[in-house]
Amino acid sequence: MTTAKPREIFIQGITKDGRTFRPSDWAERLAGVMARFRPGGQSGPDGHLGYSPYCVPTVINGVKCVVVSEAIRDIEPMAWDFVLNFARDNELQVAEACLLPDPPARS
């Protein structure tokens, strides 16, 4: 029996009416708030120095996004609700997808 991989949602920095969401650092701020949620409780004294692998800011096709793994729901359901409510309250576009790893470099 295989376990399904947690899905990922992409919160895009574009509102439902097509406007760019402001402030321009919204993705980094949201990911910063979620930085303490890490696998295996790795939220030790240096937990604030990087983003959680469950909530990562990125740019896709020139649009700021935050990629949120559904795995965070198992760690802290309120954190999952927080990011979904953030997207809803700010009328941001949300898509389900998966982030593919970069292809290996050719020698």
Backbone hydrogen bonds, N-H to C=O, Kabsch-Sander energy under -0.5 kcal/mol:
donor,donor_aa,acceptor,acceptor_aa,energy
8,E,97,A,-1.0
9,I,68,V,-2.7
10,F,95,A,-3.4
11,I,9,I,-0.6
11,I,66,V,-2.8
12,Q,10,F,-0.7
12,Q,93,Q,-3.1
13,G,64,K,-2.9
14,I,12,Q,-1.0
15,T,19,R,-3.1
16,K,91,E,-2.4
18,G,15,T,-2.5
21,F,13,G,-2.5
26,W,23,P,-1.7
29,R,25,D,-2.2
30,L,26,W,-2.7
31,A,27,A,-2.5
32,G,28,E,-2.1
33,V,29,R,-2.1
34,M,30,L,-1.4
35,A,32,G,-1.0
37,F,34,M,-1.8
38,R,36,R,-1.0
41,G,38,R,-1.2
42,Q,39,P,-1.1
43,S,41,G,-1.0
47,G,44,G,-2.0
49,L,46,D,-1.8
50,G,47,G,-0.7
54,Y,37,F,-0.5
55,C,52,S,-1.4
56,V,67,V,-2.5
58,T,65,C,-2.6
60,I,63,V,-2.6
63,V,60,I,-1.7
65,C,58,T,-3.0
66,V,11,I,-1.9
67,V,56,V,-2.9
68,V,9,I,-2.9
68,V,66,V,-0.6
69,S,54,Y,-2.6
70,E,7,R,-3.1
72,I,69,S,-1.7
73,R,70,E,-1.9
74,D,71,A,-1.0
75,I,71,A,-0.9
76,E,72,I,-3.1
79,A,76,E,-1.2
80,W,76,E,-1.5
81,D,77,P,-2.4
82,F,78,M,-2.2
83,V,79,A,-2.1
84,L,80,W,-2.1
85,N,81,D,-2.9
86,F,82,F,-2.3
87,A,83,V,-2.1
88,R,84,L,-2.4
89,D,85,N,-3.4
90,N,86,F,-1.7
91,E,88,R,-1.5
92,L,87,A,-2.7
93,Q,14,I,-2.3
95,A,10,F,-2.0
97,A,8,E,-2.0
100,L,98,C,-0.6
